[in-house]
Amino acid sequence: MMEEWKVNKNCRICSSNNLIKYFDFGKMPLVDSFIGAGEPGDLRVPLEVMFCQDCSLSQLSVVVNPKVLFSNYLYHSSVSKTFSEHCLSMAREVKGLLPGATAGVAERSLKALDIASNDGCLLKEFKKEGFEVIGVDPAENLCQIAGQSGVPSISGFWGMEAANEAMTRVGKLDVITATNVFAHVDDLHGFVDAVHHALADDGVFVIEFPYLGNLLRYHEFDTIYHEHLSYFLVKPLLTLFSRHRMHIANLQEFEHMHGGTLRVYVVKDGNTMIATNKGIIQYYLQMEEREGWHTLQPYLRLEEHAQRIRKKTVETLQDLRSRGKNIVAYGASAKGNTFVNYCCFDKEHLQVVVDDTPHKQGKLYAGTRIPVVARDWLLREKPDYVLILPWNFAKEIMAKNEEFRAQGGKFMVAIPEMKIV
Ligand code: DWN
């Protein structure tokens, strides 16, 4: 039985111990956890990012027990319309890649499995495209919600056991997806082994994750937290898949998702049904090389950017509060809580965090214990400023709160720069 967390001294892709620390947050709470009133203090764990000088993977120096992080998960993918629309386009694009899958008419029933399927947000779209679907997720609460929308799920973590159960229930998979989970996995080799085992020979494995290149470009240091064990470039992924008789066939970047995600299409060696776009892979490798991201230097500047953004944010809030302004936050996101804890804010600085996720409302943000409230709080209490923590959803959040702006309220974001929007 794993303790609450453990130290990890080796690169999880190439096993090197040639790791250098480049960002140290100190001890931080588990930012995607929420505390019920009266519950005991929060677990605080070292949050440090290491650079592997051999394969260029960035990874945390610790691993938190996944059962502690994910067994009762309050993040519901479907809360965001932006993400739901992203799932729709993904299902259509992936289907178009598959041999024999023409619009509406598939020669055989295509099968899709989503790892960390959450509330079934992505699989609902695959089901609409005619796929037989099955999800895998450790959060029993989310499996039940997915089941209510007609998406069956295997409750548990992905691995050989889940792979065998899925194959027993639906057979080999044509599509296996892993969006916003690949960065959360400690045993990547075991994870990919299980994918290879369950994937049809002419199938495709699709992962999507926040691209480390954007984290560095736009100083997205708030996307660093204990759930995100790894931070990927293309280079270390080539190393990973080459060890499992698989290879990258294509890459797509999505600037509008989670601060800039990369979608990677992976196939089994020998799968000639899905062509390999060598050009795009070379493009990303050369860009990563040109930006210096395969060396330590750019990483050492990230903490300086973070300190500059923190200083500007603290000063802005102090100035507003000194002028009697009332400030709250919106979007009780994991990244938002990294940021709030990094700035050492509490409810003196941000009276509440508004969030549209029903299961987060009434709870407290881990670490700072700032109360999470529903949106109607804004119109009732009329604060002067709202700091949007998930800056990646600023447009969608502001669109939902036009009335607040009409009554004179103002919105701010802090990343990539502190500004009133
Ligand atoms: O890996 C992960 C990333 C990709 O997504 C997971 N850790 C979970 C999540 O991380 P996050 O919580 O930082 O991501 P979000 O999606 O930026 O969080 C958005 C938060 O804002 C959610 O709590 C929902 C809330 N929200 C809202 O209240 N009203 C979001 C929208 C769009 C809204 O209109």
Boltz pocket constraint, residues with backbone or C-beta under 6 A from the ligand:
constraints:
  - pocket:
      binder: B
      contacts: [[A, 32], [A, 75], [A, 76], [A, 79], [A, 80], [A, 81], [A, 180], [A, 181], [A, 227], [A, 258], [A, 330], [A, 331], [A, 332], [A, 333], [A, 334], [A, 335], [A, 336], [A, 354], [A, 355], [A, 356], [A, 357], [A, 360], [A, 390], [A, 392], [A, 393], [A, 396], [A, 397], [A, 400]]
      max_distance: 6.0
